[in-house]
Amino acid sequence: MNSERDPDHYRRHAAICRVLTDPKRLMLLDVLRGGERSVGELADLIGVTLPNASQHLSVLRAAGLVDGRRTGTTVRYQLAEPAIVEACDVIDRIVRRRTTETAVDRPLVRAGA
C-alpha cells in the first residue's frame, strides 16, 4: 500500500473496494476479462436483467473500472483497468483456501444427533 499513510489515498482505495462488494459486479469483471461484451451479452452471461446489468456497469464505469463504447445502438464494455482482475484473483484464492480449510475443519454432523 502507500508507505506515506496518505488518508486521501486510502479513501480512494476504499472507494474502489466498495464497488467490488457486489457479487454481480465481480461476475461482470470476470466475464470482461475475456474481452469486450455488449450489455445484453453480459446480462445473459451473469443471469440478470438488462436494466440490472446496466445499473451495475454504471457503477463500475463511474469507478473507472470499465469503459463503454457505443457502436450503433449497442454499448460494448471492456475493462478500463485490466489489473483489477488480478486483485480479484488474489481475493478469489483466499476465499477458495478458506472454503477448503472450513470444510476440512468442520465436524461431521450425524442425522438425529
Summary of the structure (lengths in Angstrom):
residues: 113
radius of gyration: 18.1
end to end distance: 48.6
largest distance: 63.2
contacts: 271
relative contact order: 0.12
helix: 58%
strand: 12%
